[in-house]
Amino acid sequence: MGRRKKNKTARNVKVFFIGLILTGLVAAGVYYGLQYWTPGEEIVDIPKNPPVQVPPDEPKEPVKPQEPAKTQEYVNVFFIGKNENNEEVYRAVKRLYNPEIDGSKVKYAINCLILGPKPDEKSKGVYTEIPAGTQLLGIVEKPDKVIINLSASFGAGGGTESVYKRLFQLIKTAKRNTEKAVFLHINGQQADVIGGDGIMITQPLNENSLD
């Protein structure tokens, strides 16, 4: 009786271990089957030292070429001074000109002429015969001519020699800064006679207008 019981117990233990082994084998088979045969999945080994992803260099902005420096422009304004022989002459004074601010060259030059020489120019012996009360009433620029309209003060006082000098200042300044025909108006009327002595001038203005 006792031996039969022992044999039965040993058989049960053996069956238990065999079942345990079979269960392990089945589980392992199911696991590896899922790992290798699951549709749509790919097993990839992970390297021990993955490569460092270096971002691509950002494209450099093209270097913009430097704009060439703008050439400075000037107008010539005629005042009166003296040469090396101490003789009076008409002297052209340069004034820096900006078309974006000053308008046309002839307009800017005539404005400068009416305002007279600057202090540093006066210190070099430059002066003007245009009376201080002269006003520029307007400049009309047409395709073929320029009309300069001045107040009556332009022709008043100073005597004949002074009137001649101021007229030449005006003529030289205007003709140096425009190629169009230039006409002088006094208070809106074309000036054919000017000054207290009745100096006759021919128009359009030129170097021979006072002959």
C-alpha positions as CSV (number, residue, x, y, z in Angstrom):
1,M,0.0,0.0,0.0
2,G,2.7,2.4,0.9
3,R,4.8,1.7,-2.2
4,R,1.8,2.2,-4.5
5,K,1.2,5.6,-2.9
6,K,4.8,6.7,-3.4
7,N,4.8,5.6,-7.1
8,K,1.6,7.6,-7.6
9,T,3.1,10.7,-6.0
10,A,6.3,10.4,-8.1
11,R,4.2,10.0,-11.2
12,N,2.2,13.1,-10.3
13,V,5.4,15.1,-9.8
14,K,6.8,13.9,-13.1
15,V,3.6,14.8,-14.9
16,F,3.6,18.3,-13.3
17,F,7.2,19.0,-14.4
18,I,6.5,17.7,-17.9
19,G,3.4,20.0,-18.1
20,L,5.4,22.9,-16.8
21,I,8.0,22.4,-19.4
22,L,5.5,22.1,-22.2
23,T,3.7,25.2,-21.0
24,G,7.0,27.1,-21.1
25,L,7.7,25.9,-24.6
26,V,4.3,26.9,-25.9
27,A,4.6,30.3,-24.3
28,A,8.1,30.9,-25.8
29,G,6.8,29.8,-29.2
30,V,3.9,32.2,-29.1
31,Y,6.2,35.1,-28.0
32,Y,8.8,34.5,-30.7
33,G,6.1,34.0,-33.3
34,L,4.5,37.3,-32.4
35,Q,7.9,39.0,-32.6
36,Y,8.9,37.8,-36.0
37,W,5.6,37.2,-37.8
38,T,3.4,40.2,-36.8
39,P,2.4,41.8,-40.2
40,G,3.7,45.3,-40.9
41,E,6.4,45.4,-38.3
42,E,10.1,45.4,-38.7
43,I,12.6,44.6,-36.1
44,V,15.6,46.8,-36.2
45,D,18.7,46.5,-34.1
46,I,19.5,49.7,-32.1
47,P,23.2,50.5,-32.4
48,K,25.2,51.1,-29.2
49,N,26.5,54.4,-30.5
50,P,23.9,56.0,-32.8
51,P,25.3,58.4,-35.4
52,V,25.0,62.1,-34.5
53,Q,22.6,63.8,-36.8
54,V,24.3,67.0,-38.1
55,P,21.8,69.6,-39.2
56,P,22.6,70.9,-42.7
57,D,24.2,74.3,-42.9
58,E,21.7,77.1,-43.3
59,P,22.1,78.9,-46.7
60,K,24.0,82.1,-46.4
61,E,22.3,85.3,-47.6
62,P,24.0,86.6,-50.7
63,V,26.1,89.7,-50.0
64,K,24.4,92.7,-51.4
65,P,26.7,94.8,-53.5
66,Q,27.3,98.2,-52.1
67,E,25.6,101.0,-53.9
68,P,28.0,103.4,-55.4
69,A,28.3,106.7,-53.6
70,K,26.2,109.4,-55.1
71,T,28.2,112.1,-56.9
72,Q,27.6,115.4,-55.2
73,E,26.1,118.1,-57.4
74,Y,26.6,121.8,-57.3
75,V,25.1,125.0,-58.7
76,N,27.1,128.1,-59.6
77,V,26.0,131.4,-58.1
78,F,27.6,134.6,-59.3
79,F,28.6,137.3,-56.9
80,I,31.3,140.0,-57.2
81,G,34.8,139.9,-55.9
82,K,38.4,140.8,-56.8
83,N,41.1,138.9,-58.7
84,E,44.8,138.8,-58.0
85,N,45.2,142.2,-59.7
86,N,42.6,143.8,-57.3
87,E,40.2,144.2,-60.2
88,E,36.5,143.5,-59.7
89,V,35.2,140.4,-61.4
90,Y,32.2,138.2,-61.3
91,R,33.0,135.2,-59.2
92,A,31.1,131.9,-59.3
93,V,30.5,130.4,-55.8
94,K,29.6,126.7,-55.6
95,R,26.5,125.7,-53.6
96,L,25.8,122.0,-52.8
97,Y,22.6,121.0,-54.6
98,N,20.1,118.3,-53.7
99,P,17.4,117.7,-56.4
100,E,15.1,116.0,-53.9
101,I,15.0,119.1,-51.7
102,D,16.0,122.1,-53.9
103,G,13.9,121.5,-57.0
104,S,15.5,122.5,-60.3
105,K,19.1,123.8,-60.5
106,V,18.1,127.2,-61.9
107,K,15.4,127.7,-59.3
108,Y,17.8,126.8,-56.5
109,A,20.6,129.0,-57.9
110,I,18.4,132.1,-58.3
111,N,17.1,131.6,-54.7
112,C,20.8,131.5,-53.5
113,L,21.5,134.6,-55.6
114,I,18.7,136.6,-54.1
115,L,19.7,135.6,-50.5
116,G,23.2,136.8,-51.1
117,P,26.6,135.5,-50.1
118,K,27.1,133.6,-46.9
119,P,29.2,135.1,-44.0
120,D,32.3,133.0,-44.9
121,E,32.0,134.1,-48.5
122,K,31.8,137.7,-47.4
123,S,34.9,137.3,-45.3
124,K,36.8,136.4,-48.6
125,G,35.7,139.7,-50.2
126,V,32.6,138.5,-52.0
127,Y,29.6,140.8,-52.2
128,T,26.4,141.4,-54.2
129,E,24.8,144.3,-55.9
130,I,21.3,142.9,-55.7
131,P,19.3,145.0,-53.2
132,A,18.5,143.4,-49.9
133,G,14.7,144.0,-50.3
134,T,14.5,142.0,-53.5
135,Q,12.1,139.1,-53.5
136,L,11.8,136.1,-55.8
137,L,8.1,136.1,-56.6
138,G,8.3,132.9,-58.6
139,I,10.0,130.9,-61.3
140,V,8.0,129.4,-64.1
141,E,9.8,126.6,-66.0
142,K,8.3,125.7,-69.4
143,P,9.7,123.2,-72.0
144,D,11.4,126.0,-73.9
145,K,12.0,128.8,-71.4
146,V,12.4,129.9,-67.8
147,I,10.6,133.0,-66.5
148,I,12.1,134.7,-63.4
149,N,9.7,137.0,-61.6
150,L,11.3,139.5,-59.2
151,S,9.9,142.3,-57.1
152,A,10.4,146.0,-58.1
153,S,13.2,146.3,-55.5
154,F,15.5,144.5,-58.0
155,G,15.7,147.6,-60.2
156,A,15.6,150.3,-57.5
157,G,18.5,152.5,-56.3
158,G,22.2,152.1,-56.6
159,G,22.8,154.0,-59.8
160,T,23.4,152.8,-63.3
161,E,26.6,150.9,-62.6
162,S,25.0,148.9,-59.8
163,V,22.0,148.0,-62.0
164,Y,24.3,146.7,-64.7
165,K,26.2,144.6,-62.1
166,R,23.1,143.0,-60.6
167,L,21.7,142.3,-64.1
168,F,24.9,140.5,-65.0
169,Q,24.9,138.6,-61.8
170,L,21.3,137.4,-62.7
171,I,22.2,136.6,-66.3
172,K,25.4,134.7,-65.5
173,T,23.7,132.7,-62.7
174,A,20.6,131.8,-64.7
175,K,22.5,130.8,-67.9
176,R,25.1,128.7,-66.0
177,N,22.3,126.6,-64.5
178,T,19.9,126.1,-67.5
179,E,20.1,125.7,-71.2
180,K,16.6,127.1,-71.8
181,A,15.9,130.7,-72.8
182,V,15.6,133.0,-69.7
183,F,13.2,135.9,-69.4
184,L,13.1,138.5,-66.6
185,H,9.8,139.8,-65.3
186,I,9.3,142.5,-62.7
187,N,6.1,142.2,-60.7
188,G,4.7,139.8,-63.3
189,Q,5.5,142.0,-66.4
190,Q,8.3,141.4,-68.8
191,A,11.1,143.9,-68.1
192,D,12.3,145.7,-71.2
193,V,13.5,148.8,-69.3
194,I,14.9,148.6,-65.8
195,G,16.3,151.0,-63.2
196,G,15.8,154.7,-62.5
197,D,17.9,155.7,-65.5
198,G,15.8,153.5,-67.8
199,I,18.4,150.9,-68.8
200,M,17.0,149.0,-71.8
201,I,17.5,145.2,-72.0
202,T,16.7,142.7,-74.7
203,Q,15.2,139.3,-74.0
204,P,15.7,136.5,-73.6
205,L,18.6,137.3,-71.4
206,N,22.1,136.8,-72.5
207,E,25.5,138.3,-72.2
208,N,24.6,140.9,-74.8
209,S,21.2,142.0,-73.4
210,L,22.6,145.3,-72.1
211,D,24.5,146.4,-75.2
